[in-house]
Amino acid sequence: MESIPTDIAAWFASSAALAAVIVALVAFVKRNLIPTLTGIATVFVSLGLGAAAGLVGHFAGYLTDGITPALMFGVSAGFLASGGWDAIAGLMGKREPAE
């Protein structure tokens, strides 16, 4: 696994950077706290951790546009970390290709 930068400000430079941190946090939760975490529950944990990270970034002064944008930034990072569209496609099931 790739190491997470120790400069916390770098985590909030982009949603992709924060997504890497969320991926590591979800892996930690799965390995150490909730080993039975699978499926859509993993997506919800990722979104929740993203929202929490957004709030932490706001209150630590890294995200300065307000609480709502900070939450949206964190949730978007959580969405990216969970696989985003792949997660939605998996929920929708297999679809027949258009003719």
C-alpha positions in Angstrom: 0.0 0.0 0.0 1.2 3.5 -0.8 2.1 5.6 2.1 -0.1 8.6 3.1 1.7 12.0 3.1 2.3 13.3 6.6 1.7 16.9 5.5 -2.0 17.1 6.5 -2.5 20.2 4.3 -1.7 18.0 1.2 -4.7 15.8 2.1 -7.0 18.8 1.3 -5.3 19.9 -1.9 -7.8 18.0 -4.0 -10.6 15.5 -3.6 -8.4 12.8 -5.2 -5.7 13.4 -2.5 -8.3 13.2 0.3 -9.8 10.1 -1.5 -6.4 8.3 -1.0 -6.6 9.0 2.7 -10.2 7.8 2.8 -9.2 4.5 1.1 -6.6 4.0 3.7 -9.1 4.7 6.5 -11.7 2.4 5.1 -9.0 -0.3 4.8 -8.1 0.2 8.5 -11.8 0.1 9.5 -12.3 -3.2 7.5 -9.1 -4.8 8.9 -9.3 -3.7 12.5 -12.8 -2.5 13.5 -15.5 -4.1 11.3 -14.0 -7.1 9.5 -17.5 -8.0 8.2 -17.9 -4.7 6.4 -18.8 -5.4 2.7 -21.0 -4.1 -0.1 -23.0 -0.9 0.2 -22.0 -0.6 3.8 -18.5 0.0 2.7 -19.7 2.8 0.4 -21.6 4.4 3.3 -18.6 4.2 5.6 -16.5 5.8 2.9 -19.0 8.6 2.4 -19.2 9.1 6.2 -15.5 9.2 6.7 -15.2 11.7 3.8 -17.8 14.0 5.4 -16.0 13.8 8.7 -12.7 14.5 7.0 -14.3 17.5 5.3 -15.4 18.8 8.7 -12.0 18.3 10.1 -10.5 20.1 7.2 -12.8 23.0 7.8 -12.3 23.3 11.5 -8.5 22.9 11.1 -8.5 25.8 8.6 -7.6 23.9 5.5 -11.0 24.3 3.8 -12.1 27.9 4.3 -15.2 28.3 2.1 -17.7 27.2 4.8 -19.1 24.1 6.4 -21.3 23.0 3.5 -18.6 23.2 0.8 -16.3 21.4 3.2 -18.8 18.6 3.7 -19.4 18.4 -0.1 -15.6 18.2 -0.7 -15.3 15.4 1.9 -18.3 13.5 0.5 -17.0 13.8 -3.0 -13.6 12.4 -1.8 -15.5 9.5 -0.1 -17.5 8.9 -3.3 -14.3 8.8 -5.3 -12.7 6.5 -2.7 -15.6 4.1 -2.9 -15.3 3.7 -6.6 -17.9 6.3 -7.4 -19.7 5.3 -10.5 -18.6 1.7 -10.2 -20.5 1.5 -7.0 -23.6 3.0 -8.6 -23.4 0.7 -11.5 -23.0 -2.3 -9.2 -26.2 -1.2 -7.3 -28.1 -1.0 -10.6 -27.1 -4.5 -11.6 -26.2 -5.7 -15.1 -28.0 -3.9 -17.9 -28.4 -5.0 -21.5 -26.5 -3.0 -24.0 -28.5 -0.6 -26.3 -29.1 -1.9 -29.8 
